[in-house]
């Protein structure tokens, strides 16, 4: 369909960005790149880990955070505490969160990544 | 929403290794698993890491799989996408054996991509992908917010210089054409990439054709042209096909055609196929070819910006130059000129080839040193051999030796060491390369590609080639080096166009830095063993154990001898293939 003017073009580009945001995020990372591993074992998937993964992608995109890679990970082996998310930051110890749901994703991003203060709750310690 | 994108390289290199089949297998496996709505497979342009293709990248993990073959797709899907376990055997691994991705690989770490920004990232056959990466916003901005003069000024301020090799300021060229008063003007994209081993422009057109179309429309608006032409060699079928698809899509969306974005600006683009003549990369020869005449250069002035295609003001720019334009408009001149050196802004794409571990397509900021390109990005010399020289600028350039490896790359610094930037071909040579043979290779190319219009180039390069051919056959004469120098300087001074003026460069620069190799050839030896006519294989009767392995491997059965007795090579029949030398376990076969 024909794009009739500049405003329409801007709207179209904004819409289509959603389709490529996974690629745009990965392509624009610079400096230290941190990782979030989302456990996608069968038990975790049943408990909504796919939604957690999607939520991370969406929140990072919305907030323009480009130096975090969301990684699909296998089963973490903590079957009693799905969904498991491990945060690996450069030069820092890994932090593992359990029982993560979509609401808690926003909290992780807000506190752990934006404020730089890992959360104390839902932590898994050996 | 998709939770993973699987990017599969659809550039010429990977397609020739059946990456299309890998894409089919991914799609089939995804359908079988019932996850079509969650996993997206994207056929992209070139990732640049061509030596390790076919390449597959998984996002958002940013996992890079190399040397992927048919049959690997199902495993990647099952293990990586579904179970979250990377397929170790297909991961790219660094020297320490640990898996690396684009953020940690030497090949990518020192690169900065402007012209190649979308290659390996978008599906070049889908305009929606290009739009998703801010496509055509620069055209929208230009048509709504800038005057033609303002566009020229932005490009001039950015410091962008022609990437085809000339290095002329693009903004100045646009402004010169803009100032010509004429109802009809043209803008041309020179996609006649002819340097042996160069594939920068082809990869951009295959991987991101819309960026070139958008830039041409911007250029058309800036200079006052409503007609654009892409002159591309017919031997680039994939690039041509993707350009045709892109032009069709751009017309459907209204980015080409009448009244673009309701601005009153009309602009259309046609494709003209070239027959692959190297000289048609020269702009006046290109214009002659488009007009249906022989692809021969004409004297300048008049320059095409004054009198070009069909006698009308014409602006000719190269593919890579255009690929930079939309980003400069979007991000601004200051952003672009924050990269590069004082005199050369931005980045340059190079096709890295030859005796280097990581061959492929790279883009680095101007000012990056040759050492960084060859030893960091390129991963050093194959098999740990010693670096000998690097040829920049293709057949028009010269060799650069170890002593100049720390030269920051830009137009002026390369000229200062008697080479040129050229369009971006970069061929690395190691100790096993013969420099006389290399010079002969390039002279054979240029004398063959000479259009024949001017005598110095037509006859002079032929005579130079004959001398080099004699040298490589062991028939050199004592004054051959002086004759080559005399001829070379004469051809440089008196040829009509850039082809002739630069054709002697490989010979003159190799004489300058490797004169002793020329002298050795006159005396009948080639230290590298590359010139077969100067080569002789013999068997040391003391070392030879009579194992018969060499005799069994010899393709022309010219090695004779009894078992457990020294063998002999019949020099008359020997074709100097080196098979005996390669297989001997006792170092008994000698090369001299």
Interface residues (C-beta under 8 A of the other chain):
Chain A: X1 X2 X3 X4 X5 X6 X9 X10 X12 X13 X16 X17 X18 X19 X20 X22 X23 X24 X25 X26 X27 X29 X33 X39 X40 X41 X50 X53 X54 X57 X58 X69 X70 X71 X72 X73 X74 X75
Chain B: X1 X2 X3 X4 X5 X7 X38 X42 X59 X60 X61 X62 X80 X81 X82 X83 X84 X85 X103 X117 X121 X122 X128 X129 X131 X132 X133 X134 X135 X136 X137 X140 X141 X143 X144 X252 X253 X254 X255 X261 X262
